Amino acid sequence: SVGEAGEQKLRGSSVAGAAGCLSAAETSYSHRMGRCGSMGVMGVSLRLAVLCAMLAPAAGEVSGRWRYGSISWRRSDPNDLTSNSVVITVESAWRLSHGTVVQTGTLDKVSAPGQVFKVSADEGQDPLFSFGDGNVTARYDVEVLRVDPIQDLVVGRSTFTWIYGVKGRFSAELSLCCRVSGHQNANRPISLVTTVDLADGEVGSPRISMLPIVALSPSGGMVQQMEIPATDAKGFAMQTNMRYAFAGAQFWTDLSTSTPSTPANVSVVTGVGATSGLLSVDLAPFVAGNAGDMQVVVVITSGNQTAMVDFIVRFQADTGNIPALTLVAPIDNPTLLGMASSAVRGIPAVEAFVDFEVLLTFRGADADSLEPVFFELSTTPTGAVVRERVGLNPSSVVVSWVPAPGQVGQHYICASAVDVDPATPCTPCTPGPDETTCSPVCAAHLRSAPLCFNVNVKGNLAPVFTLPVVTVYAINLNYPFKLEVEATNANWNAGTSLATSGPHPAGSSVVPISGRPSALLFVWQPARHYGGWSNDVCFRAAGLPRPGLETKTTDFCVRVSVNPCRWYAGTQQNLDHIAKVFGSNYVQLWALNSDRESPDGILQEGATVMVGHEYQIRALDSMRYLSVQFSTTRETIELLNYNYFAGGNAAQGIGDKEAMAMLAGQTLCVLPHSCVAAPLQGYLAHKKPPT
């Protein structure tokens, strides 16, 4: 029952009446208490064990219903990493024909996604879900995700929302009965456990979603590997933190009753990669007829968080042609370019983006050209659409998905190719005199080993600048400065616009670069009055607007400084041309550039010409003193020293006779015997424009 305060507790009366394996006096038990065989319980009473053993199915009965399950948890609000509210998710697969798998409130069999069935008592045992803090519930509803008639299977999802009273570490557990027959733990109990560690900053546990039954055949080689498709709650980049291991010995001990539950035969399921998550299977014992289906339990750990998956590895004899399955990556992905592979992890992670469609193609073929090929998929992410199958043999099916903002992170989408239509129903059966139920007869079929797309969904990303690489520039006056600026978006479908941001120096411009829509060329040739100028030149890149999505922008700046007293010699310039720019004469410039043999010769283009003397300011110097001392004017001094006397700099308003103490020790560019009263007319008449 659910109390008003959000507490969910299993009451003695409901347990005794619904569960059958617990009396009213046995409701105060350890938080891992289950039914038949304790499900990992500490201190199970002998009376409970004996009672559960009495309720176990007799030889010949086919009572099991459980085929597969995985358990994980997440914070209820992914943006509040201090909250104690969590959502625990169980994905499970059941025997479709089992008498208890009916739509809630009816006797109708489940038949379509969206329907709900309540997992009721089986063999007198209700399922129990323990939150690990002493609270439990016997309510276990399953929303149908997909129905797989040919395997007599239905897959569903259940969620348990819970608010823990305190922070801590809890073992949340689902325990129930009973497993299907056909493997080493036929008709035995089930336990799924996830560790919930509520330390601040923790997001949740790993999550697994895979095909419930993995069919392998010798045609793929005697030793094969299959992928345990697990994702880390903290995102794609953290997947290397996950560790994989088989459930430990204590897990199996806790599950055992009078008939023990056992792990998979190590000669068949030989290991799981601790960091790779690849399960190794040796089919030789299958071929020799020494092993049947194997039930496998794997625990995935990330930090202090754990998740668990319980599935079946099935041997499939090569009685015909096994369909071949191939993954085909999106053709518009500039890295993958439609890459195809039939190997486990043969295709790198596929990048997808919020609000943009990604297309994942599964392609199947059968050596028998008359055999059509179908597909069965794992649970796809919310919003993904499995399109109609195209072709018969070969055939393909496309998963179209436009991820939502809440789906940023890692996702697996897996499939298997099948040579019979999965919608083919099984033939019902009639239980024998010693049976409470029976398994229907399903059509013989062959299926490929599963392959998975690993999809890394990225959010609404801001553009990133790729050019320029250098961000600090020092140039001379008159230098024809050109700078390529380019931005891109990791989402190649999003598009990027580029513009200036903030003030740019007078005389500068930006022009588009042909064939590069998200690139600009910044052009500037600093005029004579920019000596000492130093500022950021900024640009803004923006993603192209899309309805419902914030347009993300990125600003990028380069620092451009203009060297004082230094001029870049343009085409066909000599000292006389440059002197006229500053109201001086070639004699003064020749004195400042003593390395020149003659004041008349044409300067080499790009040569650096000193256009002033570098004078160290003294505390008592004033504008009047310097003007007289160097036979120049205040206007000329200011023109040569933008960094002190323009652009709002501190000395801009200093009086003619005021001591320049604030600039003491600084270097001033001074051109003796110069005056800019009549500056440029003569110069412009003779100056060839720079290219």
TAFEN-V295130 format. One record per backbone hydrogen bond with DSSP energy under -1.0 kcal/mol. NH is the residue of the N-H (numbers start at 1). CO is the residue of the C=O. Records with the same first field share a line. If there is no record, write none. Layout:
# TAFEN-V295130
NH=CO  CO
This chain:
# TAFEN-V295130
3=7
6=3
9=1
15=11
16=12
17=13
18=14
19=15
20=15
26=23
29=27
33=30
38=35
40=254
49=45
50=46
51=47
52=48
53=49
54=50
55=51
61=58
65=178
66=178
67=93
68=93
69=310
70=91
71=308
72=89
74=87
75=203
76=85
80=77
86=162
87=74
88=160
89=72
90=158
91=70
92=156
93=68
94=154
95=65
96=152
98=95
101=98
102=100
103=108
104=116
106=103
114=144
115=112
117=142
119=140
120=118
122=125
125=122
128=175
129=137
130=173
131=135
137=129
142=117
143=157
144=115
145=155
146=155
148=153
150=422
151=148
152=149
153=148
154=94
155=146
156=92
157=143
158=90
160=88
162=86
164=84
170=196
172=194
173=130
174=192
175=128
176=190
179=188
180=66
186=183
187=179
188=185
190=176
192=174
194=172
196=170
198=168
201=81
202=199
205=73
207=231
209=229
214=312
216=314
220=217
221=218
224=281
226=279
228=277
230=228
231=207
235=232
238=235
239=236
241=238
242=239
243=301
244=274
245=299
247=297
252=248
253=249
254=250
255=251
257=259
268=265
269=265
270=268  280
271=280
273=278
277=273
279=226
280=271
281=224
282=268
283=222
287=283
288=284
289=286
290=285
293=182
294=313
296=311
298=309
299=245
300=307
301=243
302=305
305=302
307=300
308=71
309=298
310=69
311=296
312=212
313=294
314=214
316=216
319=317
324=365
326=363
327=341
328=361
329=339
337=333
338=330
339=336
341=327
346=343
350=454
352=456
354=458
355=403
356=353
358=401
360=399
361=328
362=397
363=326
364=395
365=324
371=368
373=392
374=418
376=416
378=414
384=381
385=400
387=398
390=396
395=364
396=390
397=362
399=360
400=385
401=358
407=404
408=405
409=457
411=455
413=453
415=451
416=376
418=374
419=446
424=421
427=441
435=432
441=427
448=417
451=415
453=413
455=411
456=350
457=409
458=352
461=459
464=488
466=486
467=486
473=559
475=561
477=566
478=526
479=476
481=479  524
483=522
485=520
486=467
487=518
488=464
492=490
494=491
497=542
499=540
501=538
508=505
509=523
511=521
513=519
516=513
519=516
520=485
521=511
522=483
523=509
524=481
530=527
532=562
533=530
535=560
537=558
539=556
540=499
541=554
542=497
543=552
544=495
549=546
554=541
556=539
558=537
559=471
560=535
561=473
562=533
563=475
567=609
568=477
569=607
573=570
578=574
579=575
580=576
583=580
584=579
589=585
590=586
591=587
592=588
593=589
596=593
603=573
606=569
607=604
609=567
611=565
613=670
615=668
617=666
621=618
624=656
626=622
627=623
628=624
629=625
630=626
632=627
637=633
638=634
639=635
640=636
641=638
642=531
644=641
645=641
646=642
649=646
652=649
654=651
660=621
663=660
664=661
665=617
666=663
668=615
670=613
673=630
675=583
684=680
685=681
687=683
